[in-house]
Amino acid sequence: MKNLITASIEFYFKGEKISASVDLDLNSIILSHQELPDFYPLLATSINLDIYSYEYEMMQAEEINFSSSNSLVEKEILQGKFDFPTYKKKRDALQLDEDIQNIIQRYFTNDELKNNSNIKTALIAASHLKNISDYP
């Protein structure tokens, strides 16, 4: 599932309303270990606006608004502002839970899970180890 976010902006220059928006796939940013890009140049490029122009300066005076139809992303947008660090933590936690569920289904039977309810807890703890030598 793609976790898309839309960055949009509206501003006026010489009495003309100018609007721009770009969509960004948050998964690709997280998987490549990047931070969110500077959206102003992306928005300017989307409407062929020179970043060395007065129009661009006017655009930078306005705040970028974020939106998304994805519920996980949408929860981290408050009054048009996107909290990327919190989103990333929640997304990573969901991904970890999904990965652990896949491991449990692949390697353990229902009887094993019933007999040892700590299997999932142990897998979560193991996933937090940075290096196996850290384990006592």
C-alpha positions, 0 to 999 in steps of 0.5 A, a space after each residue: 500500500 502506498 502512503 502518499 502525501 499531497 503538498 499544496 500551496 496557493 499564493 497571489 502574484 500581481 493579482 493572479 492566483 497561483 496554485 501548485 501541488 505535488 504527491 510524494 510516496 512516503 514509503 520510498 523516502 523511508 526505505 531510502 533512509 531520507 528525510 522529507 525534501 524541501 517542498 518549495 522547489 518541488 512545488 515550483 518545478 511542478 508549475 515551471 516556476 523559476 526558483 530565482 524569481 519574485 513569484 518563488 519568493 512570494 510562494 515561500 511566504 505562504 505555508 504549505 498544506 499537506 493532505 492525504 487519503 491514507 488514514 495512517 498518513 492523515 492521522 499525522 496531519 494537523 491543521 495542514 502540518 505533517 508530523 513526519 517523525 511521528 508518522 515514521 515511528 507509527 509506520 515502522 511499528 506497524 511494519 514490525 508487527 506485520 513482519 513478526 506476524 509473518 514470521 510467526 505464521 511461517 515458523 510456529 504452529 497454533 499449538 506452539 503459540 498456545 503453549 508459549 504466549 511469549 513467542 511474539 514478545 521474544 521476537 519483538 525483543 529480538 528485533 530491537 537488538 542492534 547486534 547479537 553481541 549486545 545480548 547477554 
